[in-house]
């Protein structure tokens, strides 16, 4: 293998096709053109989290099954991939795989490649959605759990008999929303599922483009919860995260509704908005209100972490910096001053 400076060049040299998914925030495909631009530092990484890019790459020589790398790469202050880290990982690949990627690696080669600081193990829901999206994209069969999950979501089994429903089966359903009447299965099941499988379903939905029929159901159930005297904050948060792939106007409306309620401005909810629903914050007024809610937590480190996280997102960076350096509302400036005073007094 030549000492290439990029992964895409390695794949081209090895005559491998490949697909890339971001796993940092929502599991989202990164097209090859954008991935090349990211590797060449022509654009910032679009979905950073904690100043890192987390992504899964599947690649395969013609006629072979895909191999998968889950990578976590550091970013610089501009959100660009650190080229030294990328080069370091490529050296690990060269040392582990030898001359080519077009052969099945031995156990020793696999162990060598796994023993580096850049591979990592994603959260279970993200890994399940990655594999579900990948098999759907490549026209491969869903997992062994798919059929049973379909029966469960159709209500053909007792709703309490969810223990045999695998997370991978739920992910496969969500990745194949347009097939086999799965959209209807998901929409109808939400009202009936017990808490544990419902959390799993909502956790998978947050990585999907949400059809309007399911978005309607999610929104209706959220509004019902909001009208209740005893709101389950964590379930409400899961519903809002699940709406992150809905149309932007709907998402902004629901984020706005949540931020109107002081009692709901819990750190868990605020982290969910920044981590999954950040696209809603491209509205200056909503971003201003969100930052007021963060400042009202009276936790200087939390405020700094949230601002730093949002500033790293290329699509939000100009707005966040503009808001913090001149265009903030009086209410936001007052909230930040009160936060600073509370820190000095503590």
N, C-alpha and C positions, 0 to 999 in steps of 0.2 A: 504493500500500500504506500503510495506516495505521501510525503509529509504535507498534506493539504491544510489550508488555513480555515476550511469550512466543512461542515457536515454535508451540505448539499453537493459540494464538489466530490466528496468521498463516495456518495451514493451514485453520482454520475459516472465516476471512474469504475465503480463496481457494477455498473448497469443495473442498479436497483431502482425500483419505483418506491415512493415513500409518501406518507401523509403525516401531518403534524397537527396536534390538538393542544391548545392551551389548557392547563389544569390549575392555573393560579386562582382564578375567581369562579367563572362558570366554564364548564367543559365546552370549548368552542374551537371549531376547526380554523386553523391558520393556513390560508392557501400558500402554495409553493412560492409564488412571486413575492408575497409579503415576507415569508420566512427567509428567502434569500436576502431581501432588503434588511431584515433584522440582523442576520448574520454578518452582513457587510457594514453594519452600523450606519446605514443610510436613513433608518427610522428608529425611533425609540420603541421598546417593547410595549405593545398596546395594552396589556392586562397585568401589570406588575403587582406583586403583593410582597410586602415587607422587603422591598428593594431586591427582589429576586424574580426571575422568570421560571415558572414551573411548566413543563410541557412533556407530552408523550409523543414519541416518534415511532411509527410502525414502518418498516422497510422490508422489501423482499426482492430477491432475484426472480426473474421470470420463471413461473412454474413452481415456485416454492411458497411455503407458508410464511406469513409475516413474522419478523422478530420485533420486539418492542423494547425501547429504552425510555425510562422515565427519568427526566433530567431536571435538576434545579441549579440554575446558573445565576451568579450575582450580577447586578446591574450597577452602573455608575450613577452619579447624582443627576445625570440627564436622562436616565432610563435606558441607556445603551448597554448592550451586552459587554461585559468585560472580556476583551479579546485574549488576555492572558489566561483566564479561566477556560475559555473555549479551546484555546490551543493546548492547554494542559489536558483537557478531556480527550482531545484528538490524539494526543500522545498515548494516553491509556488505551484507546481503541487500537492504535497501531501496534502497541506492545502485546495486547491481548489477542488480537485477531490475525496478526501476521500480515501476509501479503494481500489478502482479499476478503471481501464480505460475501462472496458467492459460494460459500460452503457452510455447512452446518457446523457451528462451533462445538468443540469438545467440552466436557464438564470442566476441565482445567481452564480452558479459555473463557468460559462463562464466569468462573469464579474470579479470574483475573480482572475481567471487565467490571464485575460487580463491586470489586474492592477499590472504589475511588470515591472522592468526596462529592461528586456531582450527580450520581444516581441516587434516587430516593424512592420511598414507597408512598404513593398517594393515599389519601383517605379512601375508605371503602366505597363510598358513593361515587366519587370521581373516577375511581378505577373501573367500577362497574359500568358507568356511563361511557367511559372511553372505549371499553371493549364492545359495548352495545352499538355505539356510533360506528366503530370500525367495521364490525361484521356486517352491519346494515349497508355501509358505503361500498364494501367489497362484494356484496351480494352473497355473503356466507350465511349459513343457518344461524338462528339465534341459539341461545344456550339450552340445556336440557330442562331448565326451569320455566321456559316460555309458555309451554302449553298449559301447565298446571296454574300458572299465574293468570292466564287468560280465563280459565274456568273460575278461579277465585274472584277476579274482578267483575265477572259477569253475574256474580251472585248465585252461581250454581252450587256452591259449597256453603256451609255455615260460615257466617262472617267471623265467628270466633275461632275458626280453624285456619288461622293464618300462619301457624308455625312452620308449615311445609312450603311456604311461599318464599323463594330465595330473592335476595336483593338483586341478583343478576337478572332474574326473571322480570322484576319490576322495571329495571333499567332497559331491558330489551323491549318491553311494551312501549316505554316512553320514547325510545329511539325509532320505533316503528309506528308512530302515532297515526300515520295515514294508511296503515295496512290493517286488514282483518277486523275492521270496526273497532279498533283499539281506542280511538278518541271517545267514542260513546261509552266503552267499558270504564275508562278512567273517570269521565264526567259523572256517571251514575254511581260509581263505587265510593266517591268521596264522602257522601252523606252517611254511608253505612259502616265504613271500616273502623275497627277499634283504633285506639291511639297509636300503638306501636307500628302497625303496617302503614297507617296514614302518614306518620312522620317519614317513613321510608319512601312512600310515593311522592310526597311533597318535596323531599330532598332530591329525588331524581328529576322532578319537573323543573326545578330551578335551573337546570342546565339545558332546557329545551325551548324552542320557539313554541309559544303556547297558542293553540287554536282559540278562536273567539268563544266557542261554546264552553271550553274548559275555563277560560278567563272569566266568563260570566259567572260560572259556578264558584270559582275561587273568590271573586269579588262579592257575590251574594253572601257567602258564608263569613267572609271577613266583616261585612257590614252587620250581620246578625250578631257576631261576637262583640263588635264595638257597641252595639245597643244593649248588651247584657250588663248587668250590675257587677258580675264577677268575671272579668276577662282573663282568660288563660293567655298570659303574655307570650309564653314560649310557643304555643300553638299558633297564635296570631302572627308571630314573627316568621314561623315556618310557612304560613300562607303567603305572607308578603314576599318572602324569598322566592316562592314558587311562581309569583307573578313577574319575576324579573325578566322573563322572556316574552311577556305580553306586549301589546303595542304601547308605545311610549306615553301617549296621552293618558291611557288607563293607569299605567304604572305611576305616573306623576300625580294623578288624582288620588290614588290610594296612599302614596307616601305623604302627600299633603294632609290627608285625612288623619293619618296616624300622628303626624307631628303637631296637629292641633290639640291633641290630648296630652297634657303635662304628665299624667299618670303613666302614659305609654312610653315616655322618653327615657327608657331604661337602656343601659349600655348594650345589652344584647340586641335590642331593636336598632340602635344606632349603628352598631357594627354590621348588622345585616344590610342596612341601607347602603352603607359605604362599600361593603364587600360584594354584594350581589346586585343591588339596585342603583349602582352609581350613575347609570345613564340618566336616571331621573333628575340628577343634580345639575344637568346642563342648563337648567332654568335658574337665572340669577336669584330670583326671589326665593325659590325653594332651597337653593344652596345656602343663602343667607339664613333662612329659618333653621336649616339643619345645623349649621355651625353654632347658632344661638343655643340650640338644644344640647350640643356637645359641650359648649362652654358652661351651661347651667349645671353640668355634672359636678362642677367645682373640683375637678381633678386635672391639674396642670399636665401631668404626663399623658393622660388619656387624650386631652385636647391636642397636644403636640403630635402624638402618634397618629391620630385621625387626620390631622392636617397634612402631615408628612405622607400618609398613605394616599390621600387624594391628589396631592401635588405631583406624585409620581405617575398618575394616570395621564397620558398625553392629551386626551380629549378634554380633561378638566383643568389641567395645569394653568392655562392662562386665566381662566375665570377665578380659580382659588387665589392666585397671586394678586389679581386685580382687586378682589374683594378685601384681601388682608392688607393691601397697600393703597387704600384710598377710597374705594367705592362701597365700602361696607355701610350698612344701615346704622342709624344711631343706636338701635336696639342691640345689634351685634357688637358694636364698640363698647356699649355699656356692659354687656354680658362678659366680654373679655376683660374689661377693667375690674369687674366684680370678682372674676376668677383670679386675677392677679392679686387683688387685695386679700382674698381668702387664703392664697398661698403664703403671702407675707405674714398673715396673722397666725398661721398654723405652726 
